[in-house]
Amino acid sequence: MSKSLKKLVEESREKNQPEVDMSDRGISNMLDVHGLFSLSHITQLVLSHNKLITVPANIAELKNLEVLNFFNNQIEELPTQISSLQKLKHLNLGMNRLNTLPRGFGSLPALEVLDLTYNNLNENSLPGNFFYLRNLDLTGQKQVFKAENNPWVTPIADQFQLGVSHVFEYIRSETYKYLYGRHMQANPEPPKKNNDKSKKISRKPLTAKNK
């Protein structure tokens, strides 16, 4: 662990700082950041623009987290323990390699903002209790749920063009249930992911709402 990361951990612990920003530090394993999971007091953790592949189960030890930013890493899976973060409001997982979301993901009672853009998610990726994220505003004008640029089947992708609320209305419809049943009987492969990431990527971390 670099001295700068060690200093960040020590300062947060000694000064009881609620926010820790470790973006763009070349971190490939959170367990290598010694003392990170002892910072149970922190409410915001930014690990965007690193080289993370997995998130350890220890994430559950950061029980006071309200904002968690993993934007632009290489994360392929999440631990089920992430659902233990009962205070988590903002979760940014955009620009990763997620193929699925863990069971229990819908057990994040406080979640208000969720970014899943640019992953490998498809219509089978959402856990059964995903729709129980009751504090996630799916119908308002605010961009609180983002999941574009994943290999959804065409009908779902079309609904994204109309807006997130249309996606959820469509998924709950009898039409979707019928088409989904026929689609799965054919045992298809997911559509290929569009790897065109030529758009400028913001390096601004996901921050909490203005108080």
C-alpha positions in Angstrom: 0.0 0.0 0.0 1.4 3.4 -0.9 2.1 6.0 1.8 -0.5 8.3 0.4 -3.3 5.7 0.8 -2.0 4.8 4.3 -2.1 8.5 5.2 -5.7 8.8 3.9 -6.8 5.9 6.2 -4.9 7.3 9.2 -6.3 10.8 8.8 -9.8 9.6 8.4 -9.5 7.5 11.6 -7.7 10.2 13.7 -9.8 13.1 12.5 -13.0 11.1 12.2 -13.4 12.3 8.6 -16.7 11.0 7.1 -15.5 11.1 3.4 -12.7 9.1 1.9 -11.6 9.7 -1.7 -9.3 7.0 -3.2 -10.1 7.6 -6.9 -7.5 7.0 -9.5 -4.9 5.4 -7.3 -4.3 2.2 -9.2 -6.0 0.1 -6.5 -6.6 -3.5 -7.7 -7.7 -5.1 -4.4 -9.5 -3.3 -1.6 -8.0 -5.7 0.9 -4.5 -4.2 0.1 -5.6 -0.9 1.6 -4.9 -1.8 5.2 -7.3 -0.4 7.7 -9.9 0.6 5.2 -12.5 -1.7 6.6 -11.9 -0.5 10.1 -13.3 2.9 9.1 -16.8 2.0 10.1 -17.6 5.7 10.7 -17.3 6.9 7.1 -20.4 7.8 5.1 -18.8 8.3 1.7 -16.2 6.1 -0.1 -15.0 7.0 -3.6 -13.0 4.3 -5.5 -13.7 5.4 -9.0 -11.1 5.1 -11.8 -9.2 2.2 -10.3 -8.5 -1.4 -11.3 -10.8 -3.3 -9.0 -12.1 -6.7 -10.2 -14.1 -7.8 -7.1 -15.5 -6.2 -4.0 -14.7 -8.2 -0.8 -17.4 -9.3 1.6 -15.7 -6.9 4.1 -17.6 -4.1 2.5 -20.4 -4.9 5.0 -18.2 -3.6 7.8 -18.6 0.0 6.5 -22.1 0.0 7.9 -22.5 3.8 7.9 -21.9 4.3 4.1 -24.4 6.5 2.4 -22.4 7.0 -0.9 -20.3 4.3 -2.6 -18.7 5.1 -5.9 -17.0 2.3 -8.0 -17.3 4.1 -11.3 -14.9 3.0 -14.0 -13.3 -0.2 -12.6 -13.3 -3.8 -13.9 -15.7 -5.2 -11.3 -17.2 -8.5 -12.5 -19.2 -9.4 -9.4 -20.5 -8.1 -6.1 -20.8 -9.9 -2.8 -24.2 -10.6 -1.3 -23.0 -8.8 1.8 -23.4 -5.4 0.0 -27.1 -5.7 0.8 -26.1 -5.2 4.5 -25.4 -1.5 3.8 -28.7 -0.4 5.2 -27.9 3.3 5.0 -26.6 3.3 1.4 -28.3 6.0 -0.7 -26.1 6.5 -3.7 -24.4 3.6 -5.5 -22.4 4.1 -8.7 -21.3 1.0 -10.5 -21.1 2.5 -14.0 -18.4 1.4 -16.4 -17.6 -2.0 -15.0 -18.0 -5.7 -16.1 -21.0 -6.8 -14.1 -22.9 -9.8 -15.6 -25.4 -10.1 -12.7 -26.5 -8.5 -9.5 -26.3 -10.6 -6.2 -29.3 -12.1 -4.5 -30.6 -9.7 -1.9 -29.6 -6.6 -3.9 -33.2 -5.4 -3.5 -32.6 -5.3 0.3 -31.0 -1.9 0.2 -33.8 0.0 1.9 -32.3 3.5 1.7 -31.0 3.3 -1.9 -32.1 6.4 -3.9 -29.5 6.7 -6.8 -28.2 3.7 -8.8 -25.9 3.8 -11.8 -25.4 0.6 -13.7 -24.5 2.1 -17.1 -21.9 0.4 -19.3 -21.9 -3.1 -17.8 -22.7 -6.6 -19.2 -26.2 -6.8 -17.6 -29.1 -8.4 -19.5 -32.7 -9.2 -18.8 -31.7 -12.1 -16.6 -29.3 -10.1 -14.4 -31.8 -8.5 -12.1 -32.5 -10.4 -8.9 -36.1 -11.2 -8.0 -36.3 -8.6 -5.3 -34.8 -5.8 -7.4 -38.3 -4.2 -7.7 -38.5 -3.9 -3.9 -36.1 -0.9 -4.0 -38.9 1.3 -2.8 -36.9 4.5 -2.3 -35.5 4.4 -5.8 -37.6 7.0 -7.7 -38.3 5.3 -11.0 -40.9 7.7 -12.3 -39.6 11.2 -11.5 -37.6 13.4 -13.7 -34.4 12.9 -11.8 -31.8 10.5 -13.3 -31.7 8.3 -10.2 -31.6 4.9 -12.1 -29.2 4.5 -15.0 -28.7 1.2 -16.9 -28.2 2.1 -20.5 -25.5 0.6 -22.6 -26.0 -3.0 -21.4 -26.9 -5.9 -23.7 -30.6 -5.9 -23.0 -32.9 -7.7 -25.5 -34.2 -5.3 -28.2 -37.7 -4.6 -26.7 -36.2 -3.5 -23.3 -33.5 -1.4 -25.1 -36.3 0.3 -27.0 -38.1 1.1 -23.7 -34.9 2.7 -22.4 -35.2 5.2 -25.2 -38.6 6.3 -23.8 -37.4 6.5 -20.2 -36.7 4.4 -17.2 -40.4 4.3 -16.0 -41.3 2.7 -19.3 -38.8 -0.1 -18.8 -40.4 -1.1 -15.5 -43.9 -0.8 -16.8 -43.0 -3.0 -19.7 -41.2 -5.6 -17.5 -44.4 -5.9 -15.4 -46.7 -6.3 -18.4 -48.2 -9.5 -19.7 -46.7 -8.8 -23.1 -43.2 -9.0 -21.6 -44.0 -12.2 -19.7 -45.2 -13.8 -22.9 -42.2 -12.6 -25.0 -39.7 -13.5 -22.3 -41.1 -17.0 -22.0 -40.7 -17.5 -25.8 -37.3 -15.9 -25.7 -36.0 -18.2 -23.0 -37.4 -21.3 -24.7 -35.1 -20.5 -27.7 -32.1 -20.5 -25.3 -30.6 -17.4 -27.0 -27.2 -15.8 -26.3 -27.4 -12.2 -25.0 -26.9 -9.5 -27.6 -23.3 -8.4 -28.1 -22.3 -5.5 -25.9 -21.6 -2.3 -27.7 -18.1 -1.4 -26.8 -18.2 2.1 -28.2 -17.1 4.3 -25.3 -16.0 7.2 -27.4 -18.1 9.6 -25.4 -16.3 11.7 -22.9 -16.4 10.1 -19.4 -16.8 12.4 -16.5 -14.3 11.9 -13.8 -16.4 13.6 -11.2 -17.3 11.3 -8.3 -20.9 10.6 -7.4 -21.5 12.9 -4.4 -24.3 13.1 -1.9 -27.2 15.5 -2.5 -26.9 19.1 -1.4 -28.0 19.4 2.1 
